[in-house]
Amino acid sequence: MSHTSSDAASALTLERLPAVKARTGLSRTEIYRKIANGQFPAPVKLGERASAWSAAEVDGWIRERLAIRKAVHS
């Protein structure tokens, strides 16, 4: 797998919930349900009332979904 500059940037990028929802198509409730079940990356605590997700971890979760789809349809 080749790494691009965008891969390097996402490795150090944190995304807030609205961005994660938009990228995954999941609702807030479903994201937290999947976190509780160990099926989605946990957020990073930024402060007392703020959290964000590693863009690289969300990218990995999306890649897994695409790989599963490809395997099922192969």
MODELLER restraints for C-alpha pairs under 7 A, 6 or more apart:
rsr = mdl.restraints
at = mdl.atoms
rsr.add(forms.Gaussian(group=physical.xy_distance, feature=features.Distance(at['CA:10:A'], at['CA:55:A']), mean=5.22, stdev=0.5))
rsr.add(forms.Gaussian(group=physical.xy_distance, feature=features.Distance(at['CA:10:A'], at['CA:56:A']), mean=5.22, stdev=0.5))
rsr.add(forms.Gaussian(group=physical.xy_distance, feature=features.Distance(at['CA:11:A'], at['CA:55:A']), mean=6.45, stdev=0.5))
rsr.add(forms.Gaussian(group=physical.xy_distance, feature=features.Distance(at['CA:11:A'], at['CA:56:A']), mean=4.79, stdev=0.5))
rsr.add(forms.Gaussian(group=physical.xy_distance, feature=features.Distance(at['CA:13:A'], at['CA:54:A']), mean=6.04, stdev=0.5))
rsr.add(forms.Gaussian(group=physical.xy_distance, feature=features.Distance(at['CA:13:A'], at['CA:55:A']), mean=5.44, stdev=0.5))
rsr.add(forms.Gaussian(group=physical.xy_distance, feature=features.Distance(at['CA:14:A'], at['CA:52:A']), mean=5.61, stdev=0.5))
rsr.add(forms.Gaussian(group=physical.xy_distance, feature=features.Distance(at['CA:14:A'], at['CA:53:A']), mean=5.25, stdev=0.5))
rsr.add(forms.Gaussian(group=physical.xy_distance, feature=features.Distance(at['CA:14:A'], at['CA:54:A']), mean=4.71, stdev=0.5))
rsr.add(forms.Gaussian(group=physical.xy_distance, feature=features.Distance(at['CA:14:A'], at['CA:55:A']), mean=5.58, stdev=0.5))
rsr.add(forms.Gaussian(group=physical.xy_distance, feature=features.Distance(at['CA:15:A'], at['CA:52:A']), mean=5.12, stdev=0.5))
rsr.add(forms.Gaussian(group=physical.xy_distance, feature=features.Distance(at['CA:15:A'], at['CA:53:A']), mean=5.12, stdev=0.5))
rsr.add(forms.Gaussian(group=physical.xy_distance, feature=features.Distance(at['CA:15:A'], at['CA:54:A']), mean=6.40, stdev=0.5))
rsr.add(forms.Gaussian(group=physical.xy_distance, feature=features.Distance(at['CA:15:A'], at['CA:55:A']), mean=6.08, stdev=0.5))
rsr.add(forms.Gaussian(group=physical.xy_distance, feature=features.Distance(at['CA:16:A'], at['CA:51:A']), mean=6.74, stdev=0.5))
rsr.add(forms.Gaussian(group=physical.xy_distance, feature=features.Distance(at['CA:16:A'], at['CA:52:A']), mean=4.49, stdev=0.5))
rsr.add(forms.Gaussian(group=physical.xy_distance, feature=features.Distance(at['CA:16:A'], at['CA:53:A']), mean=6.38, stdev=0.5))
rsr.add(forms.Gaussian(group=physical.xy_distance, feature=features.Distance(at['CA:17:A'], at['CA:52:A']), mean=6.53, stdev=0.5))
rsr.add(forms.Gaussian(group=physical.xy_distance, feature=features.Distance(at['CA:21:A'], at['CA:27:A']), mean=6.02, stdev=0.5))
rsr.add(forms.Gaussian(group=physical.xy_distance, feature=features.Distance(at['CA:21:A'], at['CA:28:A']), mean=6.85, stdev=0.5))
rsr.add(forms.Gaussian(group=physical.xy_distance, feature=features.Distance(at['CA:31:A'], at['CA:40:A']), mean=6.97, stdev=0.5))
rsr.add(forms.Gaussian(group=physical.xy_distance, feature=features.Distance(at['CA:34:A'], at['CA:40:A']), mean=5.22, stdev=0.5))
rsr.add(forms.Gaussian(group=physical.xy_distance, feature=features.Distance(at['CA:35:A'], at['CA:41:A']), mean=6.17, stdev=0.5))
rsr.add(forms.Gaussian(group=physical.xy_distance, feature=features.Distance(at['CA:35:A'], at['CA:42:A']), mean=5.79, stdev=0.5))
rsr.add(forms.Gaussian(group=physical.xy_distance, feature=features.Distance(at['CA:40:A'], at['CA:61:A']), mean=6.86, stdev=0.5))
rsr.add(forms.Gaussian(group=physical.xy_distance, feature=features.Distance(at['CA:41:A'], at['CA:57:A']), mean=6.32, stdev=0.5))
rsr.add(forms.Gaussian(group=physical.xy_distance, feature=features.Distance(at['CA:41:A'], at['CA:58:A']), mean=6.86, stdev=0.5))
rsr.add(forms.Gaussian(group=physical.xy_distance, feature=features.Distance(at['CA:42:A'], at['CA:53:A']), mean=6.97, stdev=0.5))
rsr.add(forms.Gaussian(group=physical.xy_distance, feature=features.Distance(at['CA:43:A'], at['CA:51:A']), mean=5.87, stdev=0.5))
rsr.add(forms.Gaussian(group=physical.xy_distance, feature=features.Distance(at['CA:43:A'], at['CA:52:A']), mean=5.21, stdev=0.5))
rsr.add(forms.Gaussian(group=physical.xy_distance, feature=features.Distance(at['CA:43:A'], at['CA:53:A']), mean=4.53, stdev=0.5))
rsr.add(forms.Gaussian(group=physical.xy_distance, feature=features.Distance(at['CA:44:A'], at['CA:51:A']), mean=5.47, stdev=0.5))
rsr.add(forms.Gaussian(group=physical.xy_distance, feature=features.Distance(at['CA:44:A'], at['CA:52:A']), mean=5.32, stdev=0.5))
rsr.add(forms.Gaussian(group=physical.xy_distance, feature=features.Distance(at['CA:44:A'], at['CA:53:A']), mean=5.81, stdev=0.5))
rsr.add(forms.Gaussian(group=physical.xy_distance, feature=features.Distance(at['CA:45:A'], at['CA:51:A']), mean=4.51, stdev=0.5))
rsr.add(forms.Gaussian(group=physical.xy_distance, feature=features.Distance(at['CA:45:A'], at['CA:52:A']), mean=6.69, stdev=0.5))
rsr.add(forms.Gaussian(group=physical.xy_distance, feature=features.Distance(at['CA:46:A'], at['CA:52:A']), mean=6.91, stdev=0.5))
